[in-house]
Amino acid sequence: MNILLTGAFGNVGLSTLKELLYKGLNVRVFEVYNRKNRKVAKKFKNKIDIVWGDLRSKEDVESAVKEQDVIIHLAAIIPPLADDNTSLADAVNVGGTKNLLNAIKNQVKKPKLIFTSSIAVYGDRLDNPMIKTTDILAPSRGDYYALTKINAEKLIRDSGVDFAIFRLTYITSVNKLNMDPLMFHMPLDTSIEICDTKDVGLALANAVESDGVWGDTFNIAGGDRCRITYREYLNDMMEIFGLGPNFLPKEGFAVKDFHCGFCDTQKSENLLHYQRHTLNDYYKEVEKKVRTKRRFVPMVKWIIRLNLLKKSEFYKRFRFFKKKAGAFTVSENKLIRKILSTNFDRIELLERKIETLEELTSNLVEKRSDLTTINQTQSLS
């Protein structure tokens, strides 16, 4: 069986690629040509067929799709880039999927399509954490990535192509332990159900040979033994890193407008048998990964905290409110916080402009003072 895998050199992509090769399937990879991907490709020399290209190019996609039986479409622009550069996200996530569908329709023997969507399409589930695939899709405010996934799903369902859609949960990997600003966008009370990247790869590889997945939508998550609140998860991870619980203040985190929850995965697990790793298994892997570095953490603990909080727009806002509203009464503070919250970005921009103006004024005064001194000196002489 010939399998085309897009986005093969990403986190989930590599897990899927390894599982496909383990099954002895013929794998063609469609990836962007760059230094990182070239380096990864060398590890799979003579094991895979590589087509370098861009999802936005109809010609590149057409070339990749030829003579394939199943396409696993993982490639996408993800947050935070997807939300910062919405035109790029739309061109790749939606436009690229459209190019794939058109290329499939142009084949004499039309391949089937497995598409990875996201749990982000369900939006904020703080008050209703149990998620089913039949739930209304209501992405959180500002989540453009989720919108692209919803649009791509609609294109696929309306295409007439044989498909299976998998909405992925919070994916964990010991090879991806970096803490980016997105970590602060999830409210601490959020219910999360992780899934190890290796289990996701197994699910997608098993789906290729499963007759029961076609024409349906599934949640992919780790199961009951992978459920926890984000607050508990963060405390556990910080403890493993040697930073201790409650390392980051609650003011650094959002209080709404994210996603995640506990997923109904009975249907996907019954068909694909992929839930092998628990949350505790992941903790053990992380502990093993960071063991040597952990001994040095206490010496730089305060620097780590400072650098992490610099990434939190919510903590910056909290500090700003505290500074501006600290001298007023409780009722006055409420009104001030409401006004500042509505106009925070504009106020922050204005403050930066004022600081720049003050600096320019200060420089001008100094120059004027120097000029006056020179003139006085010349008059005396």
DRENKE-825396 format. One record per residue (C-alpha): residue number from 1; x, y, z; residue in three letters. Coordinates in Angstrom, 2 decimals, padded with zeros to 5 digits, always signed. Layout:
# residues N
<resi=NUM u=X v=Y w=Z resn=ALA>
...
END
This chain:
# residues 381
<resi=1 u=+000.00 v=+000.00 w=+000.00 resn=MET>
<resi=2 u=+001.31 v=+003.46 w=-000.95 resn=ASN>
<resi=3 u=+000.92 v=+006.16 w=+001.70 resn=ILE>
<resi=4 u=+001.52 v=+009.89 w=+001.25 resn=LEU>
<resi=5 u=+002.36 v=+011.67 w=+004.50 resn=LEU>
<resi=6 u=+002.35 v=+015.47 w=+004.61 resn=THR>
<resi=7 u=+004.09 v=+017.25 w=+007.49 resn=GLY>
<resi=8 u=+006.09 v=+014.09 w=+008.14 resn=ALA>
<resi=9 u=+009.01 v=+015.75 w=+009.89 resn=PHE>
<resi=10 u=+006.99 v=+017.48 w=+012.59 resn=GLY>
<resi=11 u=+006.28 v=+016.11 w=+016.06 resn=ASN>
<resi=12 u=+003.27 v=+013.87 w=+015.24 resn=VAL>
<resi=13 u=+004.57 v=+013.37 w=+011.70 resn=GLY>
<resi=14 u=+007.72 v=+011.57 w=+012.82 resn=LEU>
<resi=15 u=+005.75 v=+009.31 w=+015.17 resn=SER>
<resi=16 u=+003.38 v=+008.44 w=+012.33 resn=THR>
<resi=17 u=+006.20 v=+007.91 w=+009.85 resn=LEU>
<resi=18 u=+007.94 v=+005.42 w=+012.16 resn=LYS>
<resi=19 u=+004.72 v=+003.45 w=+012.66 resn=GLU>
<resi=20 u=+004.01 v=+003.32 w=+008.92 resn=LEU>
<resi=21 u=+007.51 v=+002.04 w=+008.20 resn=LEU>
<resi=22 u=+007.19 v=-000.51 w=+011.00 resn=TYR>
<resi=23 u=+004.09 v=-001.84 w=+009.22 resn=LYS>
<resi=24 u=+006.13 v=-002.25 w=+006.05 resn=GLY>
<resi=25 u=+004.10 v=+000.26 w=+004.03 resn=LEU>
<resi=26 u=+005.52 v=+002.27 w=+001.12 resn=ASN>
<resi=27 u=+005.75 v=+005.85 w=+002.37 resn=VAL>
<resi=28 u=+006.10 v=+009.00 w=+000.33 resn=ARG>
<resi=29 u=+006.82 v=+012.17 w=+002.30 resn=VAL>
<resi=30 u=+005.70 v=+015.63 w=+001.17 resn=PHE>
<resi=31 u=+007.66 v=+018.31 w=+002.99 resn=GLU>
<resi=32 u=+008.98 v=+021.85 w=+002.67 resn=VAL>
<resi=33 u=+012.62 v=+022.00 w=+001.56 resn=TYR>
<resi=34 u=+014.73 v=+023.61 w=+004.30 resn=ASN>
<resi=35 u=+017.82 v=+022.88 w=+006.38 resn=ARG>
<resi=36 u=+015.95 v=+021.27 w=+009.28 resn=LYS>
<resi=37 u=+013.95 v=+018.95 w=+007.05 resn=ASN>
<resi=38 u=+016.99 v=+017.99 w=+004.98 resn=ARG>
<resi=39 u=+018.75 v=+016.94 w=+008.18 resn=LYS>
<resi=40 u=+015.80 v=+014.81 w=+009.32 resn=VAL>
<resi=41 u=+015.43 v=+013.26 w=+005.85 resn=ALA>
<resi=42 u=+018.97 v=+011.84 w=+006.04 resn=LYS>
<resi=43 u=+017.87 v=+009.58 w=+008.90 resn=LYS>
<resi=44 u=+015.36 v=+007.90 w=+006.58 resn=PHE>
<resi=45 u=+017.63 v=+007.57 w=+003.55 resn=LYS>
<resi=46 u=+016.52 v=+004.72 w=+001.23 resn=ASN>
<resi=47 u=+013.48 v=+004.07 w=+003.46 resn=LYS>
<resi=48 u=+011.11 v=+006.68 w=+002.05 resn=ILE>
<resi=49 u=+010.34 v=+008.54 w=-001.15 resn=ASP>
<resi=50 u=+010.57 v=+012.30 w=-000.65 resn=ILE>
<resi=51 u=+008.77 v=+014.93 w=-002.67 resn=VAL>
<resi=52 u=+009.90 v=+018.43 w=-001.71 resn=TRP>
<resi=53 u=+007.25 v=+021.08 w=-002.24 resn=GLY>
<resi=54 u=+004.71 v=+023.56 w=-000.93 resn=ASP>
<resi=55 u=+001.04 v=+022.85 w=-000.20 resn=LEU>
<resi=56 u=+000.19 v=+026.20 w=-001.75 resn=ARG>
<resi=57 u=+001.53 v=+025.00 w=-005.11 resn=SER>
<resi=58 u=-001.02 v=+023.00 w=-007.13 resn=LYS>
<resi=59 u=+001.76 v=+021.50 w=-009.26 resn=GLU>
<resi=60 u=+003.75 v=+020.31 w=-006.22 resn=ASP>
<resi=61 u=+000.69 v=+018.74 w=-004.63 resn=VAL>
<resi=62 u=-000.37 v=+017.07 w=-007.89 resn=GLU>
<resi=63 u=+003.07 v=+015.49 w=-008.21 resn=SER>
<resi=64 u=+002.99 v=+014.18 w=-004.62 resn=ALA>
<resi=65 u=-000.48 v=+012.63 w=-004.84 resn=VAL>
<resi=66 u=+000.18 v=+010.48 w=-007.95 resn=LYS>
<resi=67 u=-000.18 v=+006.72 w=-007.48 resn=GLU>
<resi=68 u=-001.01 v=+006.90 w=-003.76 resn=GLN>
<resi=69 u=-003.64 v=+004.82 w=-001.96 resn=ASP>
<resi=70 u=-004.05 v=+006.81 w=+001.24 resn=VAL>
<resi=71 u=-003.01 v=+010.37 w=+002.16 resn=ILE>
<resi=72 u=-002.38 v=+011.28 w=+005.79 resn=ILE>
<resi=73 u=-002.55 v=+015.06 w=+005.88 resn=HIS>
<resi=74 u=-000.75 v=+016.47 w=+008.94 resn=LEU>
<resi=75 u=+000.94 v=+019.57 w=+007.52 resn=ALA>
<resi=76 u=-000.40 v=+022.85 w=+008.90 resn=ALA>
<resi=77 u=+000.59 v=+026.24 w=+010.26 resn=ILE>
<resi=78 u=+000.03 v=+025.98 w=+014.01 resn=ILE>
<resi=79 u=-000.20 v=+028.55 w=+016.83 resn=PRO>
<resi=80 u=+001.18 v=+030.98 w=+017.69 resn=PRO>
<resi=81 u=+002.20 v=+031.60 w=+014.06 resn=LEU>
<resi=82 u=-001.27 v=+030.67 w=+012.77 resn=ALA>
<resi=83 u=-002.86 v=+033.40 w=+014.87 resn=ASP>
<resi=84 u=-000.15 v=+035.97 w=+014.16 resn=ASP>
<resi=85 u=-000.06 v=+035.41 w=+010.39 resn=ASN>
<resi=86 u=-003.63 v=+034.58 w=+009.47 resn=THR>
<resi=87 u=-003.12 v=+034.92 w=+005.71 resn=SER>
<resi=88 u=-000.37 v=+032.29 w=+005.78 resn=LEU>
<resi=89 u=-002.47 v=+030.00 w=+007.98 resn=ALA>
<resi=90 u=-005.41 v=+030.33 w=+005.61 resn=ASP>
<resi=91 u=-003.26 v=+029.71 w=+002.51 resn=ALA>
<resi=92 u=-001.65 v=+026.56 w=+003.93 resn=VAL>
<resi=93 u=-004.30 v=+025.06 w=+006.21 resn=ASN>
<resi=94 u=-007.32 v=+025.72 w=+004.00 resn=VAL>
<resi=95 u=-005.84 v=+026.41 w=+000.58 resn=GLY>
<resi=96 u=-003.39 v=+023.51 w=+000.88 resn=GLY>
<resi=97 u=-006.19 v=+021.12 w=+001.83 resn=THR>
<resi=98 u=-008.19 v=+022.33 w=-001.17 resn=LYS>
<resi=99 u=-005.21 v=+021.63 w=-003.45 resn=ASN>
<resi=100 u=-004.96 v=+018.12 w=-002.03 resn=LEU>
<resi=101 u=-008.65 v=+017.44 w=-002.61 resn=LEU>
<resi=102 u=-008.44 v=+018.67 w=-006.20 resn=ASN>
<resi=103 u=-005.36 v=+016.53 w=-006.83 resn=ALA>
<resi=104 u=-007.17 v=+013.47 w=-005.42 resn=ILE>
<resi=105 u=-010.12 v=+014.06 w=-007.76 resn=LYS>
<resi=106 u=-007.74 v=+014.24 w=-010.74 resn=ASN>
<resi=107 u=-006.44 v=+010.71 w=-010.13 resn=GLN>
<resi=108 u=-007.82 v=+007.72 w=-012.02 resn=VAL>
<resi=109 u=-007.68 v=+005.68 w=-008.82 resn=LYS>
<resi=110 u=-008.66 v=+008.18 w=-006.14 resn=LYS>
<resi=111 u=-006.76 v=+007.86 w=-002.82 resn=PRO>
<resi=112 u=-008.51 v=+008.16 w=+000.53 resn=LYS>
<resi=113 u=-007.76 v=+011.05 w=+002.87 resn=LEU>
<resi=114 u=-006.98 v=+011.02 w=+006.60 resn=ILE>
<resi=115 u=-007.06 v=+014.56 w=+007.99 resn=PHE>
<resi=116 u=-005.84 v=+015.71 w=+011.40 resn=THR>
<resi=117 u=-007.97 v=+018.44 w=+012.87 resn=SER>
<resi=118 u=-007.79 v=+019.76 w=+016.44 resn=SER>
<resi=119 u=-009.65 v=+019.81 w=+019.71 resn=ILE>
<resi=120 u=-009.40 v=+023.60 w=+019.35 resn=ALA>
<resi=121 u=-012.51 v=+023.51 w=+017.15 resn=VAL>
<resi=122 u=-014.66 v=+022.95 w=+020.26 resn=TYR>
<resi=123 u=-013.43 v=+026.14 w=+021.91 resn=GLY>
<resi=124 u=-013.53 v=+026.99 w=+025.62 resn=ASP>
<resi=125 u=-014.82 v=+024.02 w=+027.69 resn=ARG>
<resi=126 u=-014.12 v=+025.25 w=+031.22 resn=LEU>
<resi=127 u=-017.77 v=+024.82 w=+032.22 resn=ASP>
<resi=128 u=-018.42 v=+021.68 w=+030.16 resn=ASN>
<resi=129 u=-015.21 v=+019.64 w=+029.89 resn=PRO>
<resi=130 u=-016.68 v=+016.40 w=+028.48 resn=MET>
<resi=131 u=-016.23 v=+016.55 w=+024.69 resn=ILE>
<resi=132 u=-018.01 v=+014.48 w=+022.02 resn=LYS>
<resi=133 u=-017.48 v=+014.70 w=+018.27 resn=THR>
<resi=134 u=-021.15 v=+015.66 w=+017.89 resn=THR>
<resi=135 u=-020.70 v=+018.81 w=+020.00 resn=ASP>
<resi=136 u=-021.14 v=+022.23 w=+018.40 resn=ILE>
<resi=137 u=-017.95 v=+023.71 w=+016.98 resn=LEU>
<resi=138 u=-017.40 v=+027.05 w=+018.70 resn=ALA>
<resi=139 u=-013.75 v=+028.12 w=+018.63 resn=PRO>
<resi=140 u=-012.54 v=+030.64 w=+021.17 resn=SER>
<resi=141 u=-012.21 v=+034.31 w=+020.33 resn=ARG>
<resi=142 u=-009.03 v=+035.02 w=+018.37 resn=GLY>
<resi=143 u=-008.31 v=+031.34 w=+017.61 resn=ASP>
<resi=144 u=-007.76 v=+031.60 w=+013.86 resn=TYR>
<resi=145 u=-006.04 v=+028.21 w=+013.78 resn=TYR>
<resi=146 u=-009.30 v=+026.55 w=+014.91 resn=ALA>
<resi=147 u=-011.22 v=+028.41 w=+012.20 resn=LEU>
<resi=148 u=-008.86 v=+027.09 w=+009.51 resn=THR>
<resi=149 u=-009.40 v=+023.55 w=+010.77 resn=LYS>
<resi=150 u=-013.18 v=+023.96 w=+010.70 resn=ILE>
<resi=151 u=-013.04 v=+025.34 w=+007.16 resn=ASN>
<resi=152 u=-010.77 v=+022.51 w=+006.02 resn=ALA>
<resi=153 u=-013.10 v=+019.92 w=+007.57 resn=GLU>
<resi=154 u=-016.03 v=+021.40 w=+005.66 resn=LYS>
<resi=155 u=-014.11 v=+021.29 w=+002.38 resn=LEU>
<resi=156 u=-013.33 v=+017.62 w=+002.97 resn=ILE>
<resi=157 u=-016.92 v=+016.63 w=+003.82 resn=ARG>
<resi=158 u=-018.28 v=+018.45 w=+000.77 resn=ASP>
<resi=159 u=-015.64 v=+017.05 w=-001.60 resn=SER>
<resi=160 u=-017.00 v=+013.58 w=-002.27 resn=GLY>
<resi=161 u=-013.59 v=+012.11 w=-001.37 resn=VAL>
<resi=162 u=-013.35 v=+009.14 w=+001.02 resn=ASP>
<resi=163 u=-012.14 v=+010.65 w=+004.29 resn=PHE>
<resi=164 u=-011.56 v=+010.20 w=+008.02 resn=ALA>
<resi=165 u=-011.15 v=+013.20 w=+010.33 resn=ILE>
<resi=166 u=-009.21 v=+012.98 w=+013.60 resn=PHE>
<resi=167 u=-009.40 v=+015.81 w=+016.12 resn=ARG>
<resi=168 u=-006.22 v=+015.69 w=+018.18 resn=LEU>
<resi=169 u=-006.01 v=+016.59 w=+021.85 resn=THR>
<resi=170 u=-003.07 v=+018.07 w=+023.84 resn=TYR>
<resi=171 u=-000.12 v=+016.14 w=+022.35 resn=ILE>
<resi=172 u=+002.91 v=+015.46 w=+024.56 resn=THR>
<resi=173 u=+006.45 v=+014.53 w=+023.56 resn=SER>
<resi=174 u=+009.70 v=+014.36 w=+025.52 resn=VAL>
<resi=175 u=+011.36 v=+015.87 w=+022.46 resn=ASN>
<resi=176 u=+009.23 v=+018.99 w=+022.77 resn=LYS>
<resi=177 u=+009.61 v=+020.33 w=+026.30 resn=LEU>
<resi=178 u=+010.18 v=+023.98 w=+025.42 resn=ASN>
<resi=179 u=+007.85 v=+026.45 w=+027.13 resn=MET>
<resi=180 u=+006.44 v=+028.92 w=+024.64 resn=ASP>
<resi=181 u=+004.07 v=+031.86 w=+025.30 resn=PRO>
<resi=182 u=+001.07 v=+029.70 w=+024.36 resn=LEU>
<resi=183 u=+001.34 v=+027.92 w=+027.72 resn=MET>
<resi=184 u=-000.05 v=+031.03 w=+029.42 resn=PHE>
<resi=185 u=-003.16 v=+031.13 w=+027.23 resn=HIS>
<resi=186 u=-004.69 v=+028.07 w=+028.90 resn=MET>
<resi=187 u=-006.67 v=+028.81 w=+032.11 resn=PRO>
<resi=188 u=-005.35 v=+026.89 w=+035.10 resn=LEU>
<resi=189 u=-008.74 v=+025.26 w=+035.77 resn=ASP>
<resi=190 u=-008.90 v=+023.74 w=+032.27 resn=THR>
<resi=191 u=-009.44 v=+019.99 w=+032.11 resn=SER>
<resi=192 u=-006.88 v=+018.36 w=+029.84 resn=ILE>
<resi=193 u=-006.46 v=+014.85 w=+028.51 resn=GLU>
<resi=194 u=-003.01 v=+014.38 w=+027.05 resn=ILE>
<resi=195 u=-001.99 v=+011.89 w=+024.39 resn=CYS>
<resi=196 u=+001.57 v=+010.76 w=+023.79 resn=ASP>
<resi=197 u=+002.81 v=+011.57 w=+020.28 resn=THR>
<resi=198 u=+003.73 v=+007.90 w=+019.79 resn=LYS>
<resi=199 u=+000.13 v=+006.88 w=+020.48 resn=ASP>
<resi=200 u=-001.16 v=+009.44 w=+017.98 resn=VAL>
<resi=201 u=+001.26 v=+008.05 w=+015.38 resn=GLY>
<resi=202 u=-000.02 v=+004.54 w=+016.06 resn=LEU>
<resi=203 u=-003.66 v=+005.66 w=+015.74 resn=ALA>
<resi=204 u=-003.05 v=+007.28 w=+012.35 resn=LEU>
<resi=205 u=-001.01 v=+004.34 w=+011.05 resn=ALA>
<resi=206 u=-003.69 v=+001.86 w=+012.18 resn=ASN>
<resi=207 u=-006.38 v=+003.99 w=+010.54 resn=ALA>
<resi=208 u=-004.81 v=+003.35 w=+007.13 resn=VAL>
<resi=209 u=-005.82 v=-000.31 w=+007.30 resn=GLU>
<resi=210 u=-009.12 v=+000.12 w=+009.17 resn=SER>
<resi=211 u=-012.36 v=-000.19 w=+007.20 resn=ASP>
<resi=212 u=-014.38 v=+001.40 w=+010.00 resn=GLY>
<resi=213 u=-012.91 v=+004.91 w=+009.95 resn=VAL>
<resi=214 u=-014.03 v=+006.15 w=+006.55 resn=TRP>
<resi=215 u=-016.65 v=+008.87 w=+006.40 resn=GLY>
<resi=216 u=-016.46 v=+009.51 w=+010.14 resn=ASP>
<resi=217 u=-014.93 v=+011.94 w=+012.68 resn=THR>
<resi=218 u=-013.02 v=+010.90 w=+015.81 resn=PHE>
<resi=219 u=-011.45 v=+012.40 w=+018.91 resn=ASN>
<resi=220 u=-007.89 v=+011.21 w=+019.56 resn=ILE>
<resi=221 u=-006.81 v=+011.43 w=+023.21 resn=ALA>
<resi=222 u=-005.09 v=+009.31 w=+025.84 resn=GLY>
<resi=223 u=-008.05 v=+007.99 w=+027.82 resn=GLY>
<resi=224 u=-009.01 v=+008.09 w=+031.50 resn=ASP>
<resi=225 u=-005.44 v=+007.58 w=+032.76 resn=ARG>
<resi=226 u=-004.31 v=+010.72 w=+030.93 resn=CYS>
<resi=227 u=-006.76 v=+013.18 w=+032.51 resn=ARG>
<resi=228 u=-005.81 v=+016.02 w=+034.84 resn=ILE>
<resi=229 u=-006.37 v=+019.76 w=+035.34 resn=THR>
<resi=230 u=-003.88 v=+022.14 w=+033.78 resn=TYR>
<resi=231 u=-002.99 v=+023.52 w=+037.24 resn=ARG>
<resi=232 u=-002.06 v=+020.04 w=+038.52 resn=GLU>
<resi=233 u=-000.24 v=+019.21 w=+035.30 resn=TYR>
<resi=234 u=+001.88 v=+022.37 w=+035.50 resn=LEU>
<resi=235 u=+002.73 v=+021.73 w=+039.15 resn=ASN>
<resi=236 u=+003.76 v=+018.16 w=+038.37 resn=ASP>
<resi=237 u=+005.94 v=+019.24 w=+035.45 resn=MET>
<resi=238 u=+007.57 v=+022.08 w=+037.39 resn=MET>
<resi=239 u=+008.33 v=+019.64 w=+040.20 resn=GLU>
<resi=240 u=+009.99 v=+017.28 w=+037.72 resn=ILE>
<resi=241 u=+012.06 v=+020.15 w=+036.29 resn=PHE>
<resi=242 u=+013.22 v=+021.01 w=+039.81 resn=GLY>
<resi=243 u=+011.32 v=+024.30 w=+039.98 resn=LEU>
<resi=244 u=+008.73 v=+023.26 w=+042.54 resn=GLY>
<resi=245 u=+004.91 v=+023.58 w=+042.62 resn=PRO>
<resi=246 u=+003.18 v=+026.95 w=+042.22 resn=ASN>
<resi=247 u=+006.31 v=+028.20 w=+040.51 resn=PHE>
<resi=248 u=+004.35 v=+030.60 w=+038.31 resn=LEU>
<resi=249 u=+001.70 v=+033.00 w=+039.68 resn=PRO>
<resi=250 u=-001.92 v=+032.53 w=+038.69 resn=LYS>
<resi=251 u=-001.92 v=+036.12 w=+037.36 resn=GLU>
<resi=252 u=+000.27 v=+034.94 w=+034.47 resn=GLY>
<resi=253 u=-002.50 v=+032.82 w=+032.96 resn=PHE>
<resi=254 u=-005.66 v=+033.48 w=+031.00 resn=ALA>
<resi=255 u=-009.01 v=+032.93 w=+032.66 resn=VAL>
<resi=256 u=-011.02 v=+032.07 w=+029.51 resn=LYS>
<resi=257 u=-010.96 v=+031.75 w=+025.71 resn=ASP>
<resi=258 u=-008.83 v=+028.66 w=+025.17 resn=PHE>
<resi=259 u=-009.73 v=+025.01 w=+024.59 resn=HIS>
<resi=260 u=-009.13 v=+021.40 w=+025.75 resn=CYS>
<resi=261 u=-011.20 v=+019.04 w=+027.89 resn=GLY>
<resi=262 u=-011.88 v=+015.35 w=+028.47 resn=PHE>
<resi=263 u=-012.60 v=+013.52 w=+025.20 resn=CYS>
<resi=264 u=-014.98 v=+010.72 w=+024.35 resn=ASP>
<resi=265 u=-012.54 v=+008.33 w=+022.66 resn=THR>
<resi=266 u=-014.42 v=+005.03 w=+023.01 resn=GLN>
<resi=267 u=-015.11 v=+004.86 w=+019.27 resn=LYS>
<resi=268 u=-011.54 v=+005.67 w=+018.19 resn=SER>
<resi=269 u=-009.94 v=+003.34 w=+020.76 resn=GLU>
<resi=270 u=-012.22 v=+000.42 w=+019.84 resn=ASN>
<resi=271 u=-011.21 v=+000.76 w=+016.18 resn=LEU>
<resi=272 u=-007.55 v=+001.74 w=+016.44 resn=LEU>
<resi=273 u=-006.23 v=+000.36 w=+019.78 resn=HIS>
<resi=274 u=-003.71 v=+003.13 w=+020.30 resn=TYR>
<resi=275 u=-003.96 v=+004.21 w=+023.97 resn=GLN>
<resi=276 u=-000.76 v=+002.63 w=+025.32 resn=ARG>
<resi=277 u=+000.85 v=+005.42 w=+027.38 resn=HIS>
<resi=278 u=-000.51 v=+007.01 w=+030.57 resn=THR>
<resi=279 u=+000.19 v=+010.41 w=+032.09 resn=LEU>
<resi=280 u=+002.49 v=+008.76 w=+034.64 resn=ASN>
<resi=281 u=+004.41 v=+007.10 w=+031.79 resn=ASP>
<resi=282 u=+004.99 v=+010.53 w=+030.31 resn=TYR>
<resi=283 u=+006.16 v=+011.95 w=+033.64 resn=TYR>
<resi=284 u=+008.71 v=+009.12 w=+033.94 resn=LYS>
<resi=285 u=+010.04 v=+009.84 w=+030.43 resn=GLU>
<resi=286 u=+010.35 v=+013.56 w=+031.18 resn=VAL>
<resi=287 u=+012.11 v=+012.86 w=+034.48 resn=GLU>
<resi=288 u=+014.62 v=+010.66 w=+032.67 resn=LYS>
<resi=289 u=+015.12 v=+013.28 w=+029.97 resn=LYS>
<resi=290 u=+015.85 v=+016.19 w=+032.35 resn=VAL>
<resi=291 u=+017.65 v=+014.29 w=+035.10 resn=ARG>
<resi=292 u=+021.15 v=+015.59 w=+034.33 resn=THR>
<resi=293 u=+020.02 v=+019.21 w=+033.91 resn=LYS>
<resi=294 u=+017.84 v=+019.22 w=+037.02 resn=ARG>
<resi=295 u=+020.76 v=+019.59 w=+039.45 resn=ARG>
<resi=296 u=+021.65 v=+023.01 w=+038.02 resn=PHE>
<resi=297 u=+018.12 v=+024.41 w=+038.16 resn=VAL>
<resi=298 u=+018.15 v=+025.78 w=+041.77 resn=PRO>
<resi=299 u=+021.02 v=+028.12 w=+040.88 resn=MET>
<resi=300 u=+019.10 v=+029.77 w=+038.04 resn=VAL>
<resi=301 u=+015.55 v=+029.31 w=+039.30 resn=LYS>
<resi=302 u=+014.83 v=+033.04 w=+039.61 resn=TRP>
<resi=303 u=+016.14 v=+033.70 w=+036.07 resn=ILE>
<resi=304 u=+013.90 v=+030.96 w=+034.65 resn=ILE>
<resi=305 u=+010.87 v=+032.44 w=+036.40 resn=ARG>
<resi=306 u=+011.67 v=+035.95 w=+035.19 resn=LEU>
<resi=307 u=+012.18 v=+034.83 w=+031.59 resn=ASN>
<resi=308 u=+008.99 v=+032.76 w=+031.58 resn=LEU>
<resi=309 u=+006.87 v=+035.59 w=+032.95 resn=LEU>
<resi=310 u=+008.24 v=+037.90 w=+030.25 resn=LYS>
<resi=311 u=+006.43 v=+035.64 w=+027.78 resn=LYS>
<resi=312 u=+003.07 v=+036.12 w=+029.50 resn=SER>
<resi=313 u=+000.98 v=+038.96 w=+028.14 resn=GLU>
<resi=314 u=-001.45 v=+038.34 w=+031.02 resn=PHE>
<resi=315 u=+001.22 v=+038.88 w=+033.66 resn=TYR>
<resi=316 u=+002.35 v=+042.08 w=+031.93 resn=LYS>
<resi=317 u=-001.25 v=+043.26 w=+032.02 resn=ARG>
<resi=318 u=-001.60 v=+042.33 w=+035.68 resn=PHE>
<resi=319 u=+001.52 v=+044.30 w=+036.59 resn=ARG>
<resi=320 u=+000.30 v=+047.23 w=+034.52 resn=PHE>
<resi=321 u=-003.09 v=+047.27 w=+036.29 resn=PHE>
<resi=322 u=-001.44 v=+046.93 w=+039.69 resn=LYS>
<resi=323 u=+000.87 v=+049.86 w=+039.01 resn=LYS>
<resi=324 u=-001.86 v=+052.11 w=+037.64 resn=LYS>
<resi=325 u=-004.71 v=+051.27 w=+039.99 resn=ALA>
<resi=326 u=-002.91 v=+050.67 w=+043.29 resn=GLY>
<resi=327 u=-003.69 v=+054.06 w=+044.84 resn=ALA>
<resi=328 u=-007.48 v=+053.99 w=+044.47 resn=PHE>
<resi=329 u=-010.43 v=+052.56 w=+046.39 resn=THR>
<resi=330 u=-011.90 v=+049.12 w=+045.60 resn=VAL>
<resi=331 u=-014.83 v=+050.54 w=+043.60 resn=SER>
<resi=332 u=-012.52 v=+052.94 w=+041.75 resn=GLU>
<resi=333 u=-010.15 v=+050.07 w=+040.99 resn=ASN>
<resi=334 u=-012.98 v=+048.04 w=+039.43 resn=LYS>
<resi=335 u=-013.89 v=+050.90 w=+037.13 resn=LEU>
<resi=336 u=-010.23 v=+051.58 w=+036.26 resn=ILE>
<resi=337 u=-009.55 v=+047.90 w=+035.53 resn=ARG>
<resi=338 u=-012.55 v=+047.78 w=+033.22 resn=LYS>
<resi=339 u=-011.37 v=+050.86 w=+031.32 resn=ILE>
<resi=340 u=-007.77 v=+049.66 w=+031.17 resn=LEU>
<resi=341 u=-008.81 v=+046.17 w=+030.08 resn=SER>
<resi=342 u=-010.73 v=+047.59 w=+027.15 resn=THR>
<resi=343 u=-007.95 v=+049.93 w=+026.08 resn=ASN>
<resi=344 u=-004.83 v=+048.11 w=+027.31 resn=PHE>
<resi=345 u=-003.09 v=+047.78 w=+023.95 resn=ASP>
<resi=346 u=-003.63 v=+051.43 w=+023.05 resn=ARG>
<resi=347 u=-002.50 v=+052.61 w=+026.49 resn=ILE>
<resi=348 u=+000.63 v=+050.46 w=+026.34 resn=GLU>
<resi=349 u=+001.44 v=+051.85 w=+022.89 resn=LEU>
<resi=350 u=+000.88 v=+055.40 w=+024.14 resn=LEU>
<resi=351 u=+003.17 v=+054.78 w=+027.12 resn=GLU>
<resi=352 u=+005.95 v=+053.61 w=+024.80 resn=ARG>
<resi=353 u=+005.50 v=+056.72 w=+022.66 resn=LYS>
<resi=354 u=+005.61 v=+058.93 w=+025.76 resn=ILE>
<resi=355 u=+008.80 v=+057.21 w=+026.95 resn=GLU>
<resi=356 u=+010.37 v=+057.78 w=+023.54 resn=THR>
<resi=357 u=+009.27 v=+061.41 w=+023.57 resn=LEU>
<resi=358 u=+010.66 v=+061.91 w=+027.06 resn=GLU>
<resi=359 u=+013.99 v=+060.42 w=+025.97 resn=GLU>
<resi=360 u=+014.13 v=+062.69 w=+022.91 resn=LEU>
<resi=361 u=+013.23 v=+065.71 w=+025.05 resn=THR>
<resi=362 u=+015.93 v=+064.81 w=+027.56 resn=SER>
<resi=363 u=+018.51 v=+064.52 w=+024.79 resn=ASN>
<resi=364 u=+017.39 v=+067.84 w=+023.34 resn=LEU>
<resi=365 u=+017.71 v=+069.55 w=+026.74 resn=VAL>
<resi=366 u=+021.21 v=+068.14 w=+027.18 resn=GLU>
<resi=367 u=+022.25 v=+069.33 w=+023.72 resn=LYS>
<resi=368 u=+020.77 v=+072.76 w=+024.40 resn=ARG>
<resi=369 u=+022.63 v=+072.95 w=+027.71 resn=SER>
<resi=370 u=+025.87 v=+071.98 w=+026.00 resn=ASP>
<resi=371 u=+025.26 v=+074.58 w=+023.30 resn=LEU>
<resi=372 u=+024.60 v=+077.27 w=+025.91 resn=THR>
<resi=373 u=+027.83 v=+076.40 w=+027.72 resn=THR>
<resi=374 u=+029.80 v=+076.62 w=+024.45 resn=ILE>
<resi=375 u=+028.28 v=+080.04 w=+023.61 resn=ASN>
<resi=376 u=+029.08 v=+081.37 w=+027.09 resn=GLN>
<resi=377 u=+032.65 v=+080.12 w=+026.79 resn=THR>
<resi=378 u=+033.04 v=+081.81 w=+023.40 resn=GLN>
<resi=379 u=+031.62 v=+085.10 w=+024.79 resn=SER>
<resi=380 u=+034.13 v=+085.13 w=+027.66 resn=LEU>
<resi=381 u=+037.02 v=+084.56 w=+025.32 resn=SER>
END
